[in-house]
């Protein structure tokens, strides 16, 4: 499919003043595409506008202006098909705790008008590894199980697009890993996934492409690898052959920090220098090098840099 899974053009959402709450521009001329078949990350600090954007896609927030296309359907002109093309997994756990997981899915399928003969409730429960809990009360499920049930609930009408709003918030490391695997499995099956998360490691590992918004404005939209490569700083950790009296200074070092009696961390700009040159400069100051490790900048470094610059410009 060459048409984007989601197309957003000049999206604006302005909340009017209400009571003591002042007017707020939540989305400010946001435009980007979500390519079909990818896992797309939507990142930003708290209050950046991520939830407003997702709620706009879900039809829960009425945009002030702009255009939104979902699977080729205009959200204004063809709202029924647009909504049938997307499944939303909210951050909050929302379903009736007195229904069983099977009943939760059956009821949701009914709301979407899925005929009983076409419903896949048991298949979905197997897919999210909850088949053995089909007849248990939903309130008895663990936090991780409830998260997986929410994903199954969003898929009852077989949407080609799945949006997950902070799906791993508040879950432990093992449950987070299980959810990562589930998201990857769904994507491998042809589902386009949009993921919001505060875990940058999660975005870096899962996402093909990432958009970052801050203060309601889009500040970048690039393939994940390209974003990571925007980080110019690299760190080399050295173990030396004798004790250090203090950090070493050199015009080619961005930062030098003593981390142990004989260990030194040097940060340098990889566009202006390389590890070999750094080692040569250390040896030129009379030190022998016993061991070397390096650390590349990651998505967190880029995120902090971009959002800080956006905040300064605001």
N, C-alpha and C positions, 0 to 999 in steps of 0.2 A: 504494500500500500504506500503510494507516494504522498497522499494527503496526510498532513500531521494528525496524530491521534487527538491532540488538543491544539487549537490555535487561538491565541489571545492577542488582540490588537487594541492599543490605546485604552486599556481598561482603567477606569476611574471609579473609586467609591469614596463618597464624601458623606460622613455622618453629620447630621445637623445637631446643633446644641440642644441639650435636653436637661432641664433642671440645673444642677451644678456642673454637669459635664459639658465642657466646651465643644465646639464643632471640631471635627477631626478629619483630615484627609488620609484615609487608610490605604488607598491604592492610588498612585500618582502616575498615570500614563504608562502603565505596564504593558509591554508587548514581548511575547516569545512563543515558540512552538515546542510542543512535546513530540518528538519523532515516534512513529508507530513502532512497537516491538521492543522498545528500550525500557530500562529502569531509569527514571528521571528523578533527580534529587532537587527538592526545593528547600533551600536553607535560608536562615536569617535569625537574628536575635529575637527575644521575646518582644512582641509588639511591632514586629517588622511589617506585618500584613499577610502572613502566610495563611492564617485561619480565615481571614476575610476572603482571600482568593479561593480557598477550597470551598468555603460556604457559598461563594458565588457560583462555582461549578456545580454544586449540589442543588442550587436553586433556593437556598435558604436565605441568601442575601441578595437584594436587588441592586444591581450595579447602577451607578450614576450615569455613566456613558461608556462607550467602547463596544467592541464586538468579541464574542466568545463562540468558537466552533468546537463541537465535541463529536469526534468520529465523522466529520464532514457535515454535521447538522448544526444549523445556527440555533443558539440557545434561545433567541427571541422568536424566530420564525417557525421553528420546529421543536418546541420544548419537549414534546412527548418522546420523540426519537432520540433527542440529545440526552435526556435523563435515563432512557433505557440503555444507553451506550456506556454508562459509567456506574461504578459501584464505589461507595464512599465508606471507609472504615474510620469512624471518629476516634478521637483520643479517649473520650469518656466511654466507659462500658455501659451500653444502653440496650437492654432487653428485659423482658419480664422474667424475674427469677423463678417464678412458679411454673414456667413451661419447661419441658425437656428440650435439649438441643434439636431433636428431630422436629418438635412442634414449633420451635422458634423459626426454623428454616421453612417449614410448610406454611406458616402464617405469612412470612415475608414474601414467599413465592406467590401466595394468593393476592397480596397487595399489589404485586406487579402483574397480575393477570396471567400468570403462568398456568396453563391447564394441568390438572393432576397427572395426566399421562406423560407430561413433559418435565415434571419436576425431578430433580436429582439430589434430593436431600441426603440420602444415605451415601451416595457417591461423594458428595461434598464433605460429609463428615469423615469419610475414609481419607479424602485428600488432605484434610487438616488434622488427621490422626486423632479423631474423636469418635470413631465408629463404636468403640466399646462404651461410650458415654451417651449413646443416642437416647436412652430412656431414663437417664438420671436427671434430677432437677438441675436446672442451669445454675441455681444458687450454690450447689455443692461443688462446682468446678473450681479449680485453682485459678489464680490470676492469669497464668499463661494459657490455660485452656480457654478461658473466657475471651482472651485476645484472638485465639485461633477461631473460636466460634463467630466472632465479629467478622472475620475475614470470609468465612463460609456464608454468613448472612448477606454480605455485600455481593456475593457471586451467584445468588439464587437465580437471577435472570440472565446469567451467562454474559455479562458485559465484557466488551473487549478492552476496557480501561478500568483499572483499579487504583483508587487513591487512598493511601494510608497516611493518616495524620498521627505522627508520633507513635507508631505501633509498638515500640519497645520501651516506652516511658514507664519507669517503675518496675520493670521486670529484671530478674537476676541474669547473670552472664549466660548460663546454660539455656534459659528460656529465650534470651535474645538470639543466641546462635540457632535455636530451632526455628524461630521466626524468620531469620535470614534465609535459612534453607527453604522454608515454605515459599517465601517471596521469589527466590530464584527458581523454584520448581514451577510456580505459576507463570513466570516470565518465559521460561523455557517452553511452556505449553502455548505460547502465543499471546499472553496477556501483557498489555502495556501497563507499567506500574509507575505511579507518581508517589514519591516518598518524601514526607517531611520528617526531619529528625534533628535532635540536638547532638547526637553522637556522630562526630565528624569521621571517626574511624568507620562507622557503619556506612556513611555516604561514600567514602573513598573506596570501600571494598565492594559495595553493591552497584553503585550507579554508573551508567554509561555517560551521562551528561548531567551537569549541575547548574541550576540558576540560583543566584543569591539575591535576596531583596533586603533592603534596609530602609526604615522610615518610609515604607510604601513605594519605594522606587527600585527598579531592577538595576543592580550594579554590575552584574556579569551573568553570562549564559554561555558556557563553554563545555567541551568534552572534559571529563574528569581528569584525564592524564594531562591535558593542556593546562588545566587550572593548577594542578600540582607543580607543573614545570614552571609556572610563573614565580614560584619561590626561588629567589636567587641565592639565598644564603645556604651554605653547607657547613657542617661542623665536622672537624677531625679531632679525635680524642687520642692523645699520645701518652705512652708510658716511656719515660726517659731513663737514662742510665745513672742519674744522680739527682739529689734533692734540688728542689726549686726554691730560690730565694723570694720569688714573686712572679707575677705574670710577665710573659715576654712581649715586648713591643716591636711592632714593625708596620710600615706603611701599608703592607699588603694584608694585614689582619683587620677585620672589622671589630673583633672582640677577642680577648685572651683571658682565660680564667683558670686559676689553679684549683683543681678539685681533689688533690691528694698530695702527699709529699713529693711524689714523682709523676703525677698525672696532670695533664694540661688539656683544656678544651679550647680550640681555636676556631672561630667563626670567620669565614671568608666569603666573598662574592664570587660565585662560580663562573660568572660571566667575565670576570677580570683576572681570575687566577685559577690554579688547579691544585690538587693535593700534592703533586710532586714538587711544585714551587714552594708550597707551605713547608713541606718537610725540609727542603733545602735551606730555607730561611732559618728554621729552628737549628739545624745542624751548623749553619753559619755563625750561630751565637754560642757554639762550643758544646752543644748537647748531642749525645748519641741517642738514637731512637730504638727502644726495645720492642715496642708493640704499637700498632696503629689500627684504629677502627674509625669508620665514618658514619655520619647520619645525614640522610637527605631530609630536606624540608618536606612537610606533609601538608595535607589539606587544611589542618588547623592553622598553620602558619599563614597560608593564603587567606583564609577566612578572616582572621584577626586583622591582617593588613588591609584587606579590601573594606571591611566594615568600619575600621578606624578612619580610613581616608574618606569614606562616605559621610561619617558623622562629622568630621572636620569641615567638609564642604557644605553640610546642611545649614 
